[in-house]
């Protein structure tokens, strides 16, 4: 029998989900799930969030909002396991074991820690340092085999593979699969509307730099109209976008939203200026994101519904993770009196 193909992915609970989250994560998850060739487990990773300071009330809200955003994007909670991480204690249990498998040297190489800790490393939390061990535990508590992630998580996923392999060989058991990354294409790297060289980010001070998933149609259109561009018409080929980060970003967004390649978009718009292109892009963005934002706001307001989904997803997750933890505890030599 072929081994189970099991997808695990996680997203941090943060307010202001953007078009980048939609195109880079949520839409892909909904599509993978719809393919029906994988079992899908999707997690709002609130325990990862507290590696940096959080406001408790905002964290709770953001957890619901992200779950609502996923459902609004087409993730079907009847057809996957959707839950928040802290509800399932098995993640933290396995993470502790992995803290005792992973080596300081491995974690010292993580570039994201260096970026996030910045200059004041002494003051970073220990949690931020061991965050990749928790991420490995997220995946491996379910023996996840496939992990859709953005480029920035590739190194963490490699660490998860190293941990899985090290655990298996330390205890001479074949407990964990080596999870494989499923990196989505560059088209899903959505950049700031104000600076095409920077990632679209919820933490950017200017709200004009991003499209939030909950933006009203008029706001979406306005942000696109005001997006930074250059005076040149669109080129014939993508080579012509190489030195034009803002143009490349808008063409990329158009391509992603319309499920085309950038080449196909240029075939349609080559020779036209942004005066013609932007209204088309605005219409497209409004038609795709408008209904998702409306649904997301409706769901976020219905806390009873969202909490019910997360609770039943969490219960299913626990049923899946429990036997894996037992297997691990047995291998490690923990007495189960
Ligand atoms: N670290 C991921 C991020 O910041 C989120 C995450 C946590 C995750 N656990 C995971 C992603 C497990 C994939 C699998 O984007």
Boltz pocket constraint, residues with backbone or C-beta under 6 A from the ligand:
constraints:
  - pocket:
      binder: B
      contacts: [[A, 8], [A, 9], [A, 10], [A, 11], [A, 12], [A, 45], [A, 48], [A, 134], [A, 135], [A, 136], [A, 138], [A, 139], [A, 147], [A, 148], [A, 149], [A, 153], [A, 156]]
      max_distance: 6.0
